[in-house]
Amino acid sequence: MNYQLAVVSGKGGTGKTTVAAAFADLAGAVVMADCDVEAPNLHLVLPHETLQARDFSGNHVATIERDACIDCGACESVCRFGAVHSQDGEYGIDSATCEGCGACTYVCPQDAVTLEPLRTGTLMLSQAAGGVFAHAELALAADGSGKLVTQVRQLASGEARASGRNVIIDGAPGMGCVVISTITGCQAVLAVTEPTQSGWHDLERVLNVTEHFRIASFVAVNKWDISPEMTEEIERRCAERGVRVVGRIPWDPAVAEAMARQLPVTRVGGPAADAIRAIWADISAQRPRQLPLKEV
């Protein structure tokens, strides 16, 4: 079975993508997946070439066939979203407000209303230096983020099975359905946090989710030196929960330099890169056969 590790965080801006991209660089031959489909950014620090792209439909929209419609208004009477409108006695549906619930299709006496797939995003497979890279982009304010994450995972898993490689996942921030879709089927999760009270609050929520699904969890504290006291407090609270903090990553201007150069921080070097290397070595040692280290 291919080993799958997800890098997650309870909130955005903790450095999750920085760590995930560095792991991809350190792992060598690996399949990458960016499951933050609403605001993907792994592609910004992971040089790649898109191999294929296909449309994703996360919802449906109702349409009225004018030749069959008798303008009885039954569809308007059941629409809770105000998507059905009448102009000069003819009924139509506003695709921008239609939620695709399908109520109008059930009440239409002429079967003049149908549900059509609505394109809400793009699913992509790219080639990066260390292997293939599955990622996606959801349209602005579109539905189906959890479904799109699942398709990214399925695409990455299929590539992993075909190549015999393991999977490293850059997860979405938070702890909602997209995070659940991200970590489902993973063997381990690394939660990246920051030494603030809100950082701990959101980390605790993520750990509640991983514990519920019984997934092995590790924690890394990014920019730990901005608050050593809070870092120690997070480490103490994690120990009470039986969760191991596998490392501290210092604040390092090399991270911003690496982002500007569109490279993993491990290609630039510095204290943060060294800390991430140590974290990767620690996590790899938990399953040495599944997550071999590349010589760095």
Secondary structure, 3 states (H helix, E strand, C coil): CCCEEEEEECCCCCCHHHHHHHHHHHHCCCEEEECCCCCCCHHHCCCEEEEEEEEEEEEEEEEECCCCCCCCCHHHHHCCCCCEEEECCEEEECCCCCCCCCHHHHHCCCCCEEEEEEEEEEEEEEEECCCEEEEEEECCCCCCHHHHHHHHHHHHHHHHHHHCCCEEEEEEECCCHHHHHHHCCCCEEEEEECCCHHHHHHHHHHHHHHHHCCCEEEEEEECHHHCHHHHHHHHHHHHHHCCEEEEEECCCHHHHHHHHCCCCHHHCCCHHHHHHHHHHHHHHHHCCCCCCCCCC
